């Protein structure tokens, strides 16, 4: 059995405001970030508003968030753990993440 692949994540200094705002502009991606607000989650436990969304679409949503630097997506056994990159985002854009998540309301 193959080990899960390590995915590339941008360094803190590489995070851009436009990429973060774009990633959080989609309601489904924003909902994923809201679910991670209280701590890491197994990727399988993250849910979308429409349970019939194809797995490939869910993967794409995660990819956009990861490439923008909003989440970290790391192997964990046969699954993956998603973590909100709060520390990195707060260092680059103080208050932005909380402002967006608070304005969006409950997930």
RASULPE-V156349 format. One record per pair of residues at least 12 apart in sequence whose C-alpha atoms are under 10 Angstrom apart, sorted by the first residue. I is the first residue (numbers start at 1). J is the second residue. D is the distance in whole Angstrom. If there is no record, write none. Layout:
BEGIN
I&J&D ; I&J&D
END
This chain:
BEGIN
1&78&10 ; 2&78&10 ; 3&75&8 ; 3&76&10 ; 3&77&8 ; 3&78&8 ; 4&74&9 ; 4&75&6 ; 4&76&8 ; 4&77&8 ; 4&78&7 ; 4&79&8 ; 4&80&8 ; 5&74&8 ; 5&75&7 ; 5&80&10 ; 6&73&8 ; 6&74&7 ; 6&75&7 ; 7&63&9 ; 7&66&9 ; 7&67&10 ; 7&72&9 ; 7&73&7 ; 7&74&7 ; 7&75&9 ; 8&66&8 ; 8&67&8 ; 8&72&9 ; 8&73&9 ; 8&74&10 ; 9&63&10 ; 9&65&10 ; 9&66&6 ; 9&67&6 ; 9&68&8 ; 9&69&7 ; 9&70&10 ; 9&71&9 ; 9&72&7 ; 9&73&8 ; 9&74&10 ; 10&66&8 ; 10&67&7 ; 10&68&7 ; 10&69&6 ; 10&70&10 ; 10&72&9 ; 11&69&8 ; 11&88&9 ; 12&69&8 ; 12&85&9 ; 12&87&9 ; 12&88&6 ; 12&89&8 ; 12&91&8 ; 12&92&7 ; 13&88&9 ; 13&89&10 ; 13&91&9 ; 13&92&8 ; 14&68&9 ; 14&69&8 ; 14&92&9 ; 15&67&9 ; 15&68&7 ; 15&69&6 ; 15&70&9 ; 15&88&8 ; 15&89&8 ; 15&92&7 ; 15&93&9 ; 16&68&8 ; 16&69&8 ; 16&89&10 ; 16&92&8 ; 16&93&9 ; 17&68&9 ; 17&89&9 ; 17&92&9 ; 17&93&8 ; 17&96&9 ; 18&68&9 ; 19&64&9 ; 19&65&9 ; 19&67&8 ; 19&68&5 ; 19&69&8 ; 19&70&9 ; 20&64&9 ; 20&65&8 ; 20&66&10 ; 20&67&9 ; 20&68&5 ; 20&69&7 ; 20&70&6 ; 20&89&9 ; 20&93&10 ; 20&96&10 ; 20&97&9 ; 21&68&9 ; 21&70&10 ; 21&96&9 ; 21&97&10 ; 21&100&9 ; 22&64&9 ; 22&65&9 ; 22&68&8 ; 23&61&8 ; 23&62&9 ; 23&63&10 ; 23&64&6 ; 23&65&5 ; 23&66&9 ; 23&67&9 ; 23&68&6 ; 23&69&9 ; 23&70&8 ; 24&64&9 ; 24&65&8 ; 24&68&9 ; 24&70&8 ; 24&97&9 ; 24&100&8 ; 24&101&9 ; 25&100&10 ; 26&61&9 ; 27&48&10 ; 27&49&9 ; 27&104&9 ; 27&107&10 ; 28&47&9 ; 28&48&6 ; 28&49&7 ; 28&50&9 ; 28&58&9 ; 28&61&8 ; 28&62&10 ; 28&107&10 ; 29&48&9 ; 29&58&9 ; 29&60&10 ; 29&61&6 ; 29&62&7 ; 29&63&10 ; 29&64&8 ; 29&65&7 ; 29&70&10 ; 30&61&10 ; 30&65&9 ; 30&70&10 ; 30&100&9 ; 30&101&8 ; 30&104&8 ; 30&107&9 ; 31&46&9 ; 31&47&9 ; 31&48&7 ; 31&49&8 ; 31&101&9 ; 31&104&9 ; 31&105&10 ; 31&106&9 ; 31&107&6 ; 32&46&7 ; 32&47&7 ; 32&48&7 ; 32&49&10 ; 32&58&10 ; 32&61&9 ; 32&62&8 ; 32&65&9 ; 32&71&9 ; 32&82&9 ; 32&84&9 ; 32&107&8 ; 33&46&10 ; 33&62&10 ; 33&65&8 ; 33&70&8 ; 33&71&8 ; 33&82&9 ; 33&83&9 ; 33&84&7 ; 33&85&10 ; 33&97&9 ; 33&101&8 ; 33&107&9 ; 34&84&9 ; 34&97&10 ; 34&98&10 ; 34&100&10 ; 34&101&6 ; 34&102&9 ; 34&104&9 ; 34&105&9 ; 34&106&8 ; 34&107&6 ; 35&47&8 ; 35&48&10 ; 35&82&10 ; 35&83&10 ; 35&84&9 ; 35&106&9 ; 35&107&7 ; 36&71&9 ; 36&82&7 ; 36&83&6 ; 36&84&6 ; 36&85&9 ; 36&86&10 ; 37&83&9 ; 37&84&7 ; 37&85&10 ; 37&86&9 ; 37&97&10 ; 37&98&9 ; 37&101&8 ; 37&107&10 ; 38&83&10 ; 38&84&9 ; 39&82&9 ; 39&83&7 ; 39&84&7 ; 39&86&10 ; 40&71&10 ; 40&72&9 ; 40&73&10 ; 40&81&7 ; 40&82&5 ; 40&83&5 ; 40&84&7 ; 40&85&10 ; 41&73&10 ; 41&80&9 ; 41&81&6 ; 41&82&5 ; 41&83&7 ; 41&84&9 ; 42&73&9 ; 42&74&10 ; 42&75&10 ; 42&76&8 ; 42&79&7 ; 42&80&6 ; 42&81&4 ; 42&82&6 ; 42&83&9 ; 43&58&10 ; 43&59&9 ; 43&62&9 ; 43&73&8 ; 43&74&10 ; 43&75&10 ; 43&76&10 ; 43&79&7 ; 43&80&5 ; 43&81&6 ; 43&82&6 ; 43&83&10 ; 44&79&8 ; 44&80&8 ; 44&81&9 ; 44&82&10 ; 45&81&9 ; 45&82&10 ; 46&58&9 ; 46&81&10 ; 46&82&9 ; 49&107&10 ; 62&82&9 ; 65&84&9 ; 66&82&9 ; 66&83&10 ; 66&84&9 ; 66&85&9 ; 69&84&9 ; 69&85&7 ; 69&86&10 ; 69&88&8 ; 69&89&8 ; 70&83&9 ; 70&84&6 ; 70&85&6 ; 70&86&8 ; 70&88&9 ; 70&89&7 ; 70&97&9 ; 71&83&5 ; 71&84&4 ; 71&85&5 ; 71&86&8 ; 71&88&10 ; 71&89&10 ; 72&84&6 ; 72&85&6 ; 84&97&10 ; 85&97&10 ; 86&98&9
END
